[in-house]
Amino acid sequence: MSLPTYSLVIPVYNEEESLPELRTRLAALLDQLDGPGEVVFVDDGSRDTSFAQIEAICHDDSRFKCVRLSRNFGHQIAITAGLDAASGDAVVIMDADLQDPPEVVLEMAARWRQGYEVVYAVRSERAGETKFKQMTAAMFYRLFRRLTDLDVPLDAGDFRLVDRRAVEAFRSMRENNRYVRGMFSWIGFNQTGVEYQRQERFAGETKYPLRKMVRFAADAVVSFSDAPLRLTLTFGFLMSVVALLFGIAAIVAELAGLYRVPGLASIAVLIAFIGGVQLIVLGVVGAYVARIHDEVKNRPLYLIREVRGLVDSVVER
């Protein structure tokens, strides 16, 4: 059996309401592509009927395949599992909620045929998202570029087409704390972007509430930059200078006869402030140590419960 030209990797977590429409639009896309294609669903421990629907889809159409993980490992790990299983010359990463229109893949494929090895989708509009989310996302992308040496495209997510050479380069990177879009920027190759209008979620609720978004942003910064460590070092140095100047001022005041017994409140505030700074520094260092701990355990990134429709056996990574 010949290998597909295109593989579409789609992580799925509790998307039972979106899957029927997603299947219809993906089937239409596969018919329009200029080469044979496959769809690799990665069920990331869904608790609804998502996997049952995916099973039925794979049974009805051999172009659809599935990897079912043993539990919920998270969006970035699910993408990694799909990339490990995909066999196409070009691999497309997209979400199952239809905010990323499958039809945009046709333009991505055209750019790939022109010689580009990574084609990322840039959101010109973000329908259905609050002003707060749009503002914080824009701030994060710009801050991330300043803190790292990576040329991460602004307003681009995980929706992209990746050439087989770039996929193999990505697969060689097996760190546990993964920021996929940053990793694809790191590997380089010939990259370009296509603009598209991001749609509202077709159905269901977002899988990235504010708490997860903050954690995701922190993981991204810590994974690709030591700026937080350097910032705490600078802050600690400034606090030392302030303490030294305060001490000199106290000595001068005493020698000049201006010394007064300090109030308890001012001492308590100063001690609490310094103690807070120390805890912040320890917390930042601890975040990096925790990631070292994750890496030295050398556990697999994910475990597979079962597969559907894949010709070659998919091993645990």
N, C-alpha and C positions, 0 to 999 in steps of 0.2 A: 504494500500500500504506500503510495507516494505521500510525502510530507506536505502539509499545507503551506501556502505562501504566507498567510496571515493567521495569527492567533490573537483572539481577544480575551484578555484576562479580566475577570469580573469578580471581586470579592463580594460576598453576600452575607449579611447578618440581619435576620428578621425583616425580610423584604417581600413577604408573601403578597402584599397588595400591588407591588410594582412588577412582579415577575411576568404576569400574562402580557402586559403591554410591552415589557422589555423584550420578551421572546419574539413578538411580532415584528418589532423594529429591527432586532438583530438579524432575524431571518431575511428581511428585506435588504439589509446591508450586505449580508453574505452573498446575496444574488447579484449585487451591483459591483462588487469588488472585481478587480482585473486578474484574480487568481483564486484558487481554492482557499477556503478559510475554515477555522474552527473557533468555537467559543469554549473557554475553560472557566466554568464557575468554580469558585472556592467558597464552600459553605463554612463559615467561621463560627461553628457552634451555634447555629440558629436554634431558637426555642419555639418558633412557630412552625408553620407548614412549608417553609421555604424549601427544605431539602426534599420533601415529598414532591413538590412541584418540579424541582430540578430533575429528580429521577424520572418523572413522567416526560419531561422535555427531552432528556437524553434518550429515552426509549423510543420516542416518536421520530427523532431526527438525529442521525449519527454524527452530524457536525457539532452537536452540543455534547460537552463532556464535563465531568465534575470531579473535584477533589474535596472530600469531606474531612475536615480537621477534627481531632479528638475532643477539642473544646474551643472556647473563644480565646484566640491568641492575639487579637487586635488587627486593625485594618492594615498596618504596614507589614506585619508578618504574613497576613493572608495574601497580599500582593506578591510577596516573595515566594510563597508556595505556588502561586499561579505561574510566575515566571520560571520556576524550576520545572513545572510540568509542561509548559508551552513548547511546541516544536516548530513553530512557524519561522520563516525568514525575517518577518517583521512582527513584532508583538505590540499590541495595543493594551494599555491599562485604562480602565474606566470603571466608574461606580455603577451600582445597580439601581440607583434612585432616579435615573433619567435626568438628573441635573446637567449631566454631560451628554448632549445629543449624539447618538450613534452616527448620525449622518455626517458629522464633522470628520469622521474617520476617512471618508473619501478624499477630502482635501489633504489630510495627513499623508495618505497613501501616495497622492500625486507628488507631494514634496519628497517623500522617500524615494520615489522613482527618479527624482532629479539628482539624487546623490546624498541627501541629508541622512544622517544616521540616528539622530534623535529629533523628533518633531513634537514639541510641546504645545499645548493649547493655552492661549492667553485669554482671560476673561475680560471682554470689553464691557460687559454688563453682568450684574449679579442679581437676577430677579429673585424675589422672595426672601431676601436677606435683609436684616435690620441695618439701619445706618450705623449702629454701634459695631456690629460684626464687620461691616465693610471697612469702617475706619480703623478698627484694631488690626484687621488683616493687612491693610495697606501699611500701617505703622510697623507691624512685625516684619514684613518682607523687606522693608527699607532698612530697619535696624539690623536684621540678620545679615544683609549684604555688607553693612559697615563693620560688623563684628567678626566676619569671616573673610577669607580670601577667595570665596567662591563667587562666581558670576551667576547667581541664582536669578532666573528671569522673574520680574515682578508680575504679580497677579496670575501666576501659573500654579496649578495644583499637580496632582498625580496623573491627570488625563494626558496621555502622550503616546506616540508611536516610537518604538525602539527597534533598531536594526539588530540582527542576531549577534553581531560582534559586540555591540554595546550590552546586550543581554548577558553574554558570557562574562564580560568584564564585571557587570553588576553581581552576577552569581558568585564571583570569587570573593566578594566582600560579605563575610558572615557575622558581622557584629550583631549583638543582641538588641541594642537600642538603635532602632532604624528610623532614619528620616529619608524616605525614598527619593523625594524630589531633590534633596541636597546631594544624595549619593550619585544621582544621574548627572548633576552639575559637576561633581568631582571627577567623574571618569573622563569628561571631555568629549572627544569626537566632534564631528561636524553637526552642529545643532542649529535649529531655526524654530520659529514659532508661527502659529496660525491663530488669528483672533476668532472668537465665537461669543455668542450671547448665552450665558449660563441660565438655564431654566429653573423654575421653581421645582422643588421636590414633587414627584408625581403623586406619591402617597406616603403615609406613615410619618414617623417622627425622625428628626436628625439623630445620628449616632454620635455627634460631636457637640455636646452641650459645653457651656463655658468652662466648666471644671476640666474636661478632657482637652479642650483647646489650649488652656493655659499649660497643662502638663505636656502636651504635644510640642508647644513652642519652647518650653524649657528643655525638653529632650533634644530638640533640634540645635539649640544654641550650645548646649554642653557637648553634644556629639561632634561639632565641627569648629569649636572655638574655645580657647583658654582665656577669653576676655573676662569672664566673671572672676577667675582667679587673679588676673592682673588688676582688676578693678578693686577687689578686696585688699590686695597688697597696697595699692595707692591710697585707699581710704585709711588703712591702718597706719600708713606713714604720716598722712595728714593729721590723724588723731594724735600721734606721738608728738608732732610739731606743736599742735595746739596745747597739749599737756605741758610740754617744755616751756612754751611762752607763758602759760598760766603760772607755772612754778616760778619763773623769773619775775613775773609781775608781783607775785606774792612776796618774794624776798625784797624787792625794791620798795614795796609798800611798807613792809615792816621796818626796814632801815630808815625810811623817811618818816616814821612815826605815824603812818596812815593805816596801820594794820588794825583790823577789826575782827572779832570772832565771827566766823561765817555762820550763816543760818543753817539749820538742819535741812530745810527744804532744798536749798541749792546743792548741798552735798549729796542728798538722796537722788536728785535729778541727774547730777553728773555721773554718779555711780551706775544708775540705771541705764543711762545713755551708753556709757562705755561697755557695760555688760551686754547690752543689745547688739553693739557693734561686734563684740567677740562672738556672740551666738550666730550672727549673720555670716561671719567669716568661717566659722566651724561648719555651718550648714552648707555653704558653697563647696568647701573642701570635701565634705561628706558626700555631696552629690557626685563628684568625680570618683571618689573612692567606691561608692556603690556601683558605679558602672565598671570599674576595674573588677569588682567582686563578681558581677554578672559574667564578665568575659572569661575569667579564670576558671569558672565552673565548667565551661565548655559543654554546656547542654545543647541538644539540638534546638534549632529555632522553633520547630513545630513537630507535631506528631499527626500522622494521617490515620483516620479511622477506616475509610474505604474510598474507592475510586469508581468512577463510572465512565466507560467509553474510551479510556486511554489505552493505546496500543502497547506502549512500553510501560513496564512497571515503574511506579513513582516511589522513590525511596524516601525515608525520613531524613530530614536535613537538620 
